[in-house]
C-alpha cells in the first residue's frame, strides 16, 4: 500500500476532528494537491536519486544527475510555496489558509525531504531553498515528530 493512501485512510477514519486535515473544501483540496504533488513528483525523483547514489552497483552519472536535478526542481516548487513568492506571505506549512496548518501534505512530504543529505545533496545544493530548510527544521521540532523519529526508532537500534 502506498503511503499517501494510508495517510488518507487514517485521515478519514482516525482523524474525525480534522487535526491533520481540513473541514474547508478549498483547504482540503489544497492539502490533497500538495500531497499528490509530492507523491507523484518528489518521491519518485528523490527515490531514484537515493537509489542511484547509494545502492546501484554501477554508478551511472547520467541517472544520478537527471534525478538529482529533477529533485532539486521539485524542491524549488516547495520553496516557492513556502516562501510566499506569489502571495507575499511566507508559509509555515504547505496547505491551509494564511501561513498554513500542519497537515497530511506535510506529513507525506517531510520524511523524504528531511533526508536530502542521504540522497547525496550538499549544503551548497540546498542554499537556494532557505524556506524549505526552515520548514524541515520546524517540523522536526514538533514533539510528536521528535518522539516518532527519536533514538527508539533508529536503524542502528533496530538492527541490534
Secondary structure, DSSP 8 states (H G I E B T S, - for coil): --HHHHHHHHHHHH-TT-SSS-SSHHHHHHHHHHHHHIIIIIHHHHHHHHIIIII-SS--HHHHHHHHHHHHHHHHHHHHHHHTTTTSS--SSSBSSTT-B--HHHHHHHHHHTTTTTTT--HHHHTT-HHHHHHHHHHHTSHHHHHHHSGGG-HHHHT-
